[in-house]
Amino acid sequence: MQNIHKKIVKRLLLGWLSLSLIISGAVFYLKMNGVDELVLGLAVKESRSFTAGFDRAGAGQVEMLKRKADEFLKGHFIVLDLYDEHKKLILREASPGREMVEQRLEQYVHHFPMENTRYYKKLWIDRQLFLQVLLPLQDKRGDLVGYFEGVYQVDAETLHNIEADIIRTLLLVVVVVLITAIMLYPIIISLNRGLINLATDLLKSHIELMDVLGSAIAERDSDTNSHNYRVTLYAIRLAETLGLSSPQIRNLIAGAFLHDVGKIGIRDNILLKPASLSDTEFEVMRGHVLLGVDIISKSNWLAGAREVVEFHHEKFDGSGYMKGLKGKEIPLNARIFAIVDVFDALTSKRPYKEPFGFGETMDTLQRDSGSRFDPELLSTFCGIAYPLYQEISRADDSTLKALLNRSVSKHFLNG
């Protein structure tokens, strides 16, 4: 359940980020186009104060414009060029100290616009915004009489207002998309609650059936549920100490419950024989491994248990069965289980023996380090064995069941 909540939150966050980027990009593009129109409008409006009354490039006209240029360049325009209708330069003026801007402008080649069109180019120079504009000039009759070209510098206040407006708009987009995502979360959860509850109940049913099957095996083998509970708890704690992921631990739990499931297919006269088995009987007994693999192969949900079911009788030096795997060839979960299975067998009371003490048990395990057991895993287990022994080895079934339920919920329902 918790895992599904996390997935929904992650996907909503991913959707929020993606939509925010896409919409913000589109809004930014539109806003920048709007900025172009805004600045162009300001530039055209201001240029008209200079070109008002311009008819044709006669001597009187040019002299009049030269006198106006000094005053005009005290505004936002820092460079101006005036051309006649034949595109011949008749006037060029610039504000003092603007040589660098003029040099940058010389890099850009432009064509004169048609009679009823305007040319403009936006330039950023030293974090200042400039607009190069080229406008056709017409007389009262609408005939082309020349061209005005100028460089308009956007003042700091206007630029600040433009930037603030863009930032406000982008923030509004991000907030609106975020609010939408937040509002969608409970709707999605509500729509999926029935499915989530069904999936959780189904998972609990699978776990219960796994527990029942493990109990049936224990009864068949004249054992009790306590062994399955203890050995599963030992395996979980060792796996957690090793830092295994919840999916790995889920497979280990299933394998621990069902490690001897194949014994269901072994005849009573062999399985329950009070004396030592003959070589032939031992071969039959070993067959419980393949029977177990065959049984769990019928269920996709139990497929993760196979590593323990098939390989928990392998030994680190390669002398085990069924395949004689050696060292790290043996799956990790099977190597973990081999240690805790023997530990519990030694420290537990059985019809044919009294329990070993903790010290004697650890000495026995240490003697088989590197031969039966993975020495690295055994070393880790030795570091946690005593507190586990104190907590688990003498606990009654109800306590063991409660401890196991917490661990199973942690890795199956919340992992």
PyMOL commands that set and color helices and strands:
alter all, ss='L'
color gray80, all
select helices_A, chain A and resi 2-51+59-72+99-105+156-220+225-242+246-257+261-265+268-271+279-286+288-296+303-311+327-329+332-347+358-367+375-392+397-413
alter helices_A, ss='H'
color red, helices_A
select strands_A, chain A and resi 77-84+89-94+119-125+128-138+144-153
alter strands_A, ss='S'
color yellow, strands_A
deselect
rebuild
show_as cartoon
